[in-house]
Amino acid sequence: MCEGEIDVHMNVWRNAYVPYQEMEAEGKLEQVEILHTDAINGIYVPTYVIEGDKERGIEAAAPDLKTVKDLAKYADLFTDPDDPSKGVFYNAPTDMTANPIFAAKLETYGLTEYFNITVPGSQSALEASLEAAYEKGEPWVGYSYTPTWVQAKFKMTKLEDEPYDVDIYTEEKGYACDFPPEEVVIACANGFSEKAPDLYECLKKVKIAGYHISDMLWYMKRENAVGEQAAIYWMKENEDEWTQWVTEEAIENIKAYLDTQK
């Protein structure tokens, strides 16, 4: 946006992306609107680990597992196949900002005494490790976040952490608390409101809940679809949402277009 290559970015994790904060502070771009506040980083387990799943014949293996620190009591449940003396924790890949945060957190909480940390080579590999365990009904613990297709396909539970504290959420303190609240925003290049005022006003009304985004991502994965196809799918299913963003004339034109799409 700052280089003039694009006008709008629809999905900026504001708090997690420091360069965006710097560019915004320097007046190099503009925040149009908050898209949603449902971006939640954390340590997750399949819900059946805690609650069981009667339909799949899975018993609750850790009914008292509630917090990140509780993991110390359940390392043998998440056994590392390469080192059965410890459990295995699936961290974020190294190209994600969460990677060093979780490495420090587990060390600070003393969990590295009980768990080895596995770092998948990519987000896809991380998701594949969860998918493989979930399909077998096996325990799994590691990094995940919302929104993502994983959260639409699988029933997951985020383990509770210490309440977020700006003074504790630091490298020096080992990130010994939860992640800060996140805002996912729509941002635009300077001058966009003059370049495309009608679209700018439309974008200021756009709100899409995280669970809707997870659903679209899951649609893309299961149908091997691209973003435009997922948007059409979502708009057909959620007319009450997008019709709040545009004029009556636009609504009729969009409906007519959607009727031509499979």
BALOBA-1460 file (C-alpha; in Angstrom, 3 decimals):
// residues 262
<rec num="1" residu="m" x="0.000" y="0.000" z="0.000"/>
<rec num="2" residu="c" x="2.775" y="2.410" z="0.870"/>
<rec num="3" residu="e" x="4.425" y="1.690" z="-2.492"/>
<rec num="4" residu="g" x="1.168" y="2.154" z="-4.384"/>
<rec num="5" residu="e" x="0.979" y="-1.474" z="-5.514"/>
<rec num="6" residu="i" x="-2.391" y="-2.155" z="-3.855"/>
<rec num="7" residu="d" x="-5.134" y="0.101" z="-2.532"/>
<rec num="8" residu="v" x="-6.725" y="-2.076" z="0.163"/>
<rec num="9" residu="h" x="-5.718" y="-4.887" z="2.509"/>
<rec num="10" residu="m" x="-8.711" y="-6.678" z="4.019"/>
<rec num="11" residu="n" x="-6.988" y="-8.712" z="6.733"/>
<rec num="12" residu="v" x="-4.321" y="-6.988" z="8.819"/>
<rec num="13" residu="w" x="-3.623" y="-8.403" z="12.277"/>
<rec num="14" residu="r" x="-2.938" y="-5.014" z="13.754"/>
<rec num="15" residu="n" x="-1.308" y="-5.893" z="17.080"/>
<rec num="16" residu="a" x="0.728" y="-8.793" z="15.725"/>
<rec num="17" residu="y" x="2.187" y="-6.913" z="12.767"/>
<rec num="18" residu="v" x="4.542" y="-4.244" z="14.058"/>
<rec num="19" residu="p" x="5.442" y="-2.810" z="10.598"/>
<rec num="20" residu="y" x="1.774" y="-1.947" z="10.088"/>
<rec num="21" residu="q" x="1.654" y="-0.108" z="13.397"/>
<rec num="22" residu="e" x="4.767" y="1.847" z="12.429"/>
<rec num="23" residu="m" x="3.429" y="2.777" z="8.990"/>
<rec num="24" residu="e" x="0.091" y="3.821" z="10.464"/>
<rec num="25" residu="a" x="1.815" y="5.969" z="13.091"/>
<rec num="26" residu="e" x="3.886" y="7.620" z="10.358"/>
<rec num="27" residu="g" x="0.745" y="8.401" z="8.365"/>
<rec num="28" residu="k" x="1.756" y="6.197" z="5.433"/>
<rec num="29" residu="l" x="-1.584" y="4.369" z="5.301"/>
<rec num="30" residu="e" x="-5.030" y="4.469" z="6.871"/>
<rec num="31" residu="q" x="-7.098" y="2.096" z="8.964"/>
<rec num="32" residu="v" x="-10.550" y="1.958" z="7.409"/>
<rec num="33" residu="e" x="-12.414" y="-0.202" z="9.926"/>
<rec num="34" residu="i" x="-12.083" y="-3.113" z="12.337"/>
<rec num="35" residu="l" x="-13.155" y="-6.235" z="10.430"/>
<rec num="36" residu="h" x="-13.462" y="-8.402" z="13.551"/>
<rec num="37" residu="t" x="-11.965" y="-9.006" z="16.990"/>
<rec num="38" residu="d" x="-12.161" y="-12.805" z="16.879"/>
<rec num="39" residu="a" x="-8.477" y="-13.477" z="16.190"/>
<rec num="40" residu="i" x="-7.486" y="-15.635" z="19.164"/>
<rec num="41" residu="n" x="-4.009" y="-17.136" z="19.487"/>
<rec num="42" residu="g" x="-3.387" y="-19.842" z="22.030"/>
<rec num="43" residu="i" x="-2.652" y="-23.405" z="23.014"/>
<rec num="44" residu="y" x="-5.443" y="-25.705" z="21.883"/>
<rec num="45" residu="v" x="-6.448" y="-29.338" z="22.276"/>
<rec num="46" residu="p" x="-9.225" y="-31.253" z="20.528"/>
<rec num="47" residu="t" x="-12.297" y="-30.889" z="22.728"/>
<rec num="48" residu="y" x="-12.675" y="-34.670" z="22.932"/>
<rec num="49" residu="v" x="-9.479" y="-34.776" z="25.008"/>
<rec num="50" residu="i" x="-11.395" y="-32.990" z="27.785"/>
<rec num="51" residu="e" x="-15.024" y="-33.904" z="27.147"/>
<rec num="52" residu="g" x="-14.808" y="-37.123" z="25.163"/>
<rec num="53" residu="d" x="-16.951" y="-37.808" z="22.099"/>
<rec num="54" residu="k" x="-19.744" y="-40.353" z="22.533"/>
<rec num="55" residu="e" x="-20.521" y="-40.529" z="18.827"/>
<rec num="56" residu="r" x="-16.932" y="-41.555" z="18.077"/>
<rec num="57" residu="g" x="-16.572" y="-43.736" z="21.157"/>
<rec num="58" residu="i" x="-13.862" y="-41.521" z="22.632"/>
<rec num="59" residu="e" x="-13.666" y="-41.205" z="26.412"/>
<rec num="60" residu="a" x="-12.487" y="-38.022" z="28.097"/>
<rec num="61" residu="a" x="-8.785" y="-38.551" z="28.709"/>
<rec num="62" residu="a" x="-8.188" y="-35.330" z="30.646"/>
<rec num="63" residu="p" x="-11.460" y="-34.022" z="32.105"/>
<rec num="64" residu="d" x="-9.612" y="-31.717" z="34.512"/>
<rec num="65" residu="l" x="-7.358" y="-30.145" z="31.873"/>
<rec num="66" residu="k" x="-8.268" y="-26.474" z="31.889"/>
<rec num="67" residu="t" x="-5.125" y="-24.339" z="31.824"/>
<rec num="68" residu="v" x="-1.795" y="-24.228" z="30.036"/>
<rec num="69" residu="k" x="-0.024" y="-24.940" z="33.317"/>
<rec num="70" residu="d" x="-2.185" y="-28.055" z="33.810"/>
<rec num="71" residu="l" x="-0.298" y="-29.647" z="30.920"/>
<rec num="72" residu="a" x="2.481" y="-30.601" z="33.337"/>
<rec num="73" residu="k" x="0.125" y="-33.260" z="34.749"/>
<rec num="74" residu="y" x="-0.749" y="-34.706" z="31.345"/>
<rec num="75" residu="a" x="2.534" y="-35.034" z="29.468"/>
<rec num="76" residu="d" x="2.135" y="-38.814" z="29.256"/>
<rec num="77" residu="l" x="-1.148" y="-38.292" z="27.406"/>
<rec num="78" residu="f" x="0.609" y="-36.443" z="24.575"/>
<rec num="79" residu="t" x="3.531" y="-38.858" z="24.273"/>
<rec num="80" residu="d" x="6.307" y="-37.939" z="21.866"/>
<rec num="81" residu="p" x="6.788" y="-41.021" z="19.631"/>
<rec num="82" residu="d" x="10.470" y="-40.136" z="19.247"/>
<rec num="83" residu="d" x="10.982" y="-39.700" z="23.003"/>
<rec num="84" residu="p" x="8.315" y="-41.506" z="25.075"/>
<rec num="85" residu="s" x="9.711" y="-40.005" z="28.288"/>
<rec num="86" residu="k" x="8.095" y="-36.682" z="27.354"/>
<rec num="87" residu="g" x="5.021" y="-35.285" z="25.696"/>
<rec num="88" residu="v" x="5.128" y="-33.414" z="22.394"/>
<rec num="89" residu="f" x="3.950" y="-29.844" z="21.877"/>
<rec num="90" residu="y" x="3.415" y="-28.607" z="18.326"/>
<rec num="91" residu="n" x="4.666" y="-25.044" z="18.085"/>
<rec num="92" residu="a" x="4.025" y="-22.501" z="15.359"/>
<rec num="93" residu="p" x="6.427" y="-22.582" z="12.383"/>
<rec num="94" residu="t" x="9.481" y="-20.334" z="12.639"/>
<rec num="95" residu="d" x="8.059" y="-17.832" z="10.146"/>
<rec num="96" residu="m" x="5.182" y="-17.006" z="12.496"/>
<rec num="97" residu="t" x="5.530" y="-14.468" z="15.308"/>
<rec num="98" residu="a" x="3.957" y="-16.934" z="17.756"/>
<rec num="99" residu="n" x="6.911" y="-19.350" z="17.505"/>
<rec num="100" residu="p" x="9.371" y="-17.657" z="19.891"/>
<rec num="101" residu="i" x="6.511" y="-16.627" z="22.170"/>
<rec num="102" residu="f" x="5.411" y="-20.200" z="22.815"/>
<rec num="103" residu="a" x="8.983" y="-21.440" z="23.114"/>
<rec num="104" residu="a" x="9.589" y="-18.858" z="25.840"/>
<rec num="105" residu="k" x="6.206" y="-19.470" z="27.493"/>
<rec num="106" residu="l" x="6.742" y="-23.221" z="27.846"/>
<rec num="107" residu="e" x="10.208" y="-22.613" z="29.274"/>
<rec num="108" residu="t" x="8.884" y="-20.022" z="31.740"/>
<rec num="109" residu="y" x="6.083" y="-22.312" z="32.905"/>
<rec num="110" residu="g" x="8.500" y="-25.198" z="33.392"/>
<rec num="111" residu="l" x="6.737" y="-27.270" z="30.747"/>
<rec num="112" residu="t" x="9.911" y="-28.054" z="28.795"/>
<rec num="113" residu="e" x="10.713" y="-30.460" z="31.628"/>
<rec num="114" residu="y" x="7.708" y="-32.487" z="30.488"/>
<rec num="115" residu="f" x="7.372" y="-31.680" z="26.782"/>
<rec num="116" residu="n" x="9.546" y="-31.650" z="23.707"/>
<rec num="117" residu="i" x="8.717" y="-28.854" z="21.299"/>
<rec num="118" residu="t" x="8.205" y="-29.859" z="17.683"/>
<rec num="119" residu="v" x="8.366" y="-27.092" z="15.099"/>
<rec num="120" residu="p" x="6.581" y="-27.996" z="11.845"/>
<rec num="121" residu="g" x="8.117" y="-26.602" z="8.685"/>
<rec num="122" residu="s" x="4.970" y="-24.741" z="7.680"/>
<rec num="123" residu="q" x="1.468" y="-23.870" z="8.802"/>
<rec num="124" residu="s" x="0.178" y="-26.616" z="6.511"/>
<rec num="125" residu="a" x="2.402" y="-29.143" z="8.273"/>
<rec num="126" residu="l" x="1.152" y="-27.928" z="11.660"/>
<rec num="127" residu="e" x="-2.450" y="-28.322" z="10.531"/>
<rec num="128" residu="a" x="-1.692" y="-31.741" z="9.043"/>
<rec num="129" residu="s" x="-0.367" y="-32.955" z="12.402"/>
<rec num="130" residu="l" x="-3.626" y="-31.925" z="14.057"/>
<rec num="131" residu="e" x="-5.772" y="-33.373" z="11.277"/>
<rec num="132" residu="a" x="-3.998" y="-36.739" z="11.480"/>
<rec num="133" residu="a" x="-4.439" y="-36.920" z="15.253"/>
<rec num="134" residu="y" x="-8.052" y="-35.748" z="15.119"/>
<rec num="135" residu="e" x="-9.099" y="-38.307" z="12.528"/>
<rec num="136" residu="k" x="-7.680" y="-41.052" z="14.763"/>
<rec num="137" residu="g" x="-9.229" y="-39.566" z="17.912"/>
<rec num="138" residu="e" x="-5.788" y="-39.184" z="19.472"/>
<rec num="139" residu="p" x="-4.586" y="-36.473" z="21.878"/>
<rec num="140" residu="w" x="-2.858" y="-33.441" z="20.365"/>
<rec num="141" residu="v" x="-1.691" y="-30.172" z="21.905"/>
<rec num="142" residu="g" x="-0.169" y="-27.186" z="20.229"/>
<rec num="143" residu="y" x="-0.538" y="-23.784" z="18.700"/>
<rec num="144" residu="s" x="-3.673" y="-22.781" z="16.860"/>
<rec num="145" residu="y" x="-5.695" y="-19.658" z="16.336"/>
<rec num="146" residu="t" x="-8.968" y="-18.340" z="15.029"/>
<rec num="147" residu="p" x="-10.125" y="-17.823" z="12.377"/>
<rec num="148" residu="t" x="-8.831" y="-20.792" z="10.379"/>
<rec num="149" residu="w" x="-10.349" y="-23.778" z="8.582"/>
<rec num="150" residu="v" x="-9.203" y="-25.995" z="11.444"/>
<rec num="151" residu="q" x="-11.596" y="-24.241" z="13.798"/>
<rec num="152" residu="a" x="-14.496" y="-24.791" z="11.375"/>
<rec num="153" residu="k" x="-13.823" y="-28.478" z="10.736"/>
<rec num="154" residu="f" x="-12.747" y="-29.562" z="14.219"/>
<rec num="155" residu="k" x="-14.093" y="-28.865" z="17.682"/>
<rec num="156" residu="m" x="-11.182" y="-27.352" z="19.591"/>
<rec num="157" residu="t" x="-10.729" y="-25.968" z="23.108"/>
<rec num="158" residu="k" x="-8.299" y="-23.207" z="24.002"/>
<rec num="159" residu="l" x="-6.517" y="-23.804" z="27.295"/>
<rec num="160" residu="e" x="-6.772" y="-20.929" z="29.730"/>
<rec num="161" residu="d" x="-3.658" y="-18.845" z="30.329"/>
<rec num="162" residu="e" x="-2.825" y="-16.147" z="32.848"/>
<rec num="163" residu="p" x="-4.750" y="-12.938" z="32.067"/>
<rec num="164" residu="y" x="-2.985" y="-10.667" z="29.597"/>
<rec num="165" residu="d" x="-0.719" y="-8.124" z="31.284"/>
<rec num="166" residu="v" x="1.255" y="-5.648" z="29.202"/>
<rec num="167" residu="d" x="4.103" y="-5.742" z="31.742"/>
<rec num="168" residu="i" x="4.349" y="-9.547" z="31.666"/>
<rec num="169" residu="y" x="3.827" y="-10.113" z="27.961"/>
<rec num="170" residu="t" x="7.490" y="-9.431" z="27.201"/>
<rec num="171" residu="e" x="10.502" y="-11.440" z="26.122"/>
<rec num="172" residu="e" x="12.180" y="-10.701" z="29.454"/>
<rec num="173" residu="k" x="9.195" y="-12.113" z="31.396"/>
<rec num="174" residu="g" x="8.863" y="-15.112" z="29.082"/>
<rec num="175" residu="y" x="5.412" y="-14.119" z="27.818"/>
<rec num="176" residu="a" x="3.940" y="-15.622" z="30.987"/>
<rec num="177" residu="c" x="0.353" y="-14.635" z="30.198"/>
<rec num="178" residu="d" x="-2.199" y="-14.752" z="27.421"/>
<rec num="179" residu="f" x="-1.839" y="-12.955" z="24.107"/>
<rec num="180" residu="p" x="-3.047" y="-9.356" z="23.899"/>
<rec num="181" residu="p" x="-6.502" y="-8.758" z="22.443"/>
<rec num="182" residu="e" x="-6.222" y="-8.643" z="18.658"/>
<rec num="183" residu="e" x="-7.913" y="-6.438" z="16.105"/>
<rec num="184" residu="v" x="-8.085" y="-7.544" z="12.493"/>
<rec num="185" residu="v" x="-8.521" y="-4.414" z="10.423"/>
<rec num="186" residu="i" x="-9.199" y="-3.249" z="6.896"/>
<rec num="187" residu="a" x="-6.484" y="-0.828" z="5.804"/>
<rec num="188" residu="c" x="-6.098" y="1.331" z="2.723"/>
<rec num="189" residu="a" x="-3.522" y="3.467" z="0.977"/>
<rec num="190" residu="n" x="-3.545" y="7.189" z="1.564"/>
<rec num="191" residu="g" x="-5.869" y="8.935" z="-0.853"/>
<rec num="192" residu="f" x="-8.061" y="5.890" z="-1.416"/>
<rec num="193" residu="s" x="-11.109" y="7.621" z="0.063"/>
<rec num="194" residu="e" x="-10.829" y="10.275" z="-2.669"/>
<rec num="195" residu="k" x="-9.939" y="7.762" z="-5.388"/>
<rec num="196" residu="a" x="-12.929" y="5.486" z="-4.703"/>
<rec num="197" residu="p" x="-15.267" y="7.231" z="-2.233"/>
<rec num="198" residu="d" x="-18.222" y="4.866" z="-2.706"/>
<rec num="199" residu="l" x="-16.113" y="1.768" z="-2.105"/>
<rec num="200" residu="y" x="-14.416" y="3.452" z="0.837"/>
<rec num="201" residu="e" x="-17.786" y="4.130" z="2.465"/>
<rec num="202" residu="c" x="-18.815" y="0.533" z="1.819"/>
<rec num="203" residu="l" x="-15.659" y="-0.816" z="3.459"/>
<rec num="204" residu="k" x="-16.336" y="1.270" z="6.552"/>
<rec num="205" residu="k" x="-19.483" y="-0.814" z="7.079"/>
<rec num="206" residu="v" x="-17.932" y="-4.236" z="6.500"/>
<rec num="207" residu="k" x="-17.925" y="-6.596" z="9.477"/>
<rec num="208" residu="i" x="-17.306" y="-10.329" z="9.116"/>
<rec num="209" residu="a" x="-17.187" y="-12.443" z="12.270"/>
<rec num="210" residu="g" x="-14.280" y="-14.803" z="12.738"/>
<rec num="211" residu="y" x="-16.465" y="-17.915" z="12.572"/>
<rec num="212" residu="h" x="-17.695" y="-16.809" z="9.149"/>
<rec num="213" residu="i" x="-14.101" y="-16.491" z="7.951"/>
<rec num="214" residu="s" x="-13.279" y="-19.930" z="9.358"/>
<rec num="215" residu="d" x="-16.257" y="-21.318" z="7.453"/>
<rec num="216" residu="m" x="-15.058" y="-19.750" z="4.188"/>
<rec num="217" residu="l" x="-11.539" y="-21.087" z="4.703"/>
<rec num="218" residu="w" x="-12.941" y="-24.560" z="5.343"/>
<rec num="219" residu="y" x="-15.074" y="-24.250" z="2.199"/>
<rec num="220" residu="m" x="-11.958" y="-23.369" z="0.195"/>
<rec num="221" residu="k" x="-10.092" y="-26.378" z="1.538"/>
<rec num="222" residu="r" x="-12.803" y="-29.005" z="1.158"/>
<rec num="223" residu="e" x="-13.994" y="-27.764" z="-2.254"/>
<rec num="224" residu="n" x="-10.533" y="-26.843" z="-3.554"/>
<rec num="225" residu="a" x="-11.982" y="-23.388" z="-4.182"/>
<rec num="226" residu="v" x="-10.383" y="-19.978" z="-4.623"/>
<rec num="227" residu="g" x="-11.193" y="-16.853" z="-2.645"/>
<rec num="228" residu="e" x="-13.778" y="-15.518" z="-5.093"/>
<rec num="229" residu="q" x="-15.699" y="-18.800" z="-4.986"/>
<rec num="230" residu="a" x="-15.651" y="-18.763" z="-1.188"/>
<rec num="231" residu="a" x="-16.965" y="-15.197" z="-1.179"/>
<rec num="232" residu="i" x="-19.835" y="-16.169" z="-3.485"/>
<rec num="233" residu="y" x="-20.630" y="-19.168" z="-1.273"/>
<rec num="234" residu="w" x="-20.653" y="-16.959" z="1.822"/>
<rec num="235" residu="m" x="-22.733" y="-14.200" z="0.252"/>
<rec num="236" residu="k" x="-25.385" y="-16.689" z="-0.860"/>
<rec num="237" residu="e" x="-25.580" y="-18.077" z="2.676"/>
<rec num="238" residu="n" x="-25.451" y="-14.727" z="4.510"/>
<rec num="239" residu="e" x="-27.564" y="-12.219" z="2.639"/>
<rec num="240" residu="d" x="-28.591" y="-10.562" z="5.892"/>
<rec num="241" residu="e" x="-24.953" y="-9.632" z="6.519"/>
<rec num="242" residu="w" x="-23.653" y="-8.055" z="3.303"/>
<rec num="243" residu="t" x="-26.880" y="-6.256" z="2.406"/>
<rec num="244" residu="q" x="-26.143" y="-3.894" z="5.291"/>
<rec num="245" residu="w" x="-23.008" y="-2.643" z="3.546"/>
<rec num="246" residu="v" x="-24.319" y="-1.457" z="0.182"/>
<rec num="247" residu="t" x="-27.096" y="0.581" z="-1.439"/>
<rec num="248" residu="e" x="-30.449" y="-0.838" z="-2.527"/>
<rec num="249" residu="e" x="-29.384" y="-0.551" z="-6.156"/>
<rec num="250" residu="a" x="-26.180" y="-2.446" z="-5.446"/>
<rec num="251" residu="i" x="-28.110" y="-5.136" z="-3.563"/>
<rec num="252" residu="e" x="-30.258" y="-5.868" z="-6.611"/>
<rec num="253" residu="n" x="-27.237" y="-5.954" z="-8.925"/>
<rec num="254" residu="i" x="-25.303" y="-8.250" z="-6.591"/>
<rec num="255" residu="k" x="-28.254" y="-10.609" z="-6.161"/>
<rec num="256" residu="a" x="-28.641" y="-10.814" z="-9.929"/>
<rec num="257" residu="y" x="-24.969" y="-11.713" z="-10.271"/>
<rec num="258" residu="l" x="-25.107" y="-14.304" z="-7.487"/>
<rec num="259" residu="d" x="-28.062" y="-15.969" z="-9.229"/>
<rec num="260" residu="t" x="-25.795" y="-16.673" z="-12.200"/>
<rec num="261" residu="q" x="-23.177" y="-18.405" z="-10.041"/>
<rec num="262" residu="k" x="-23.293" y="-22.066" z="-9.098"/>
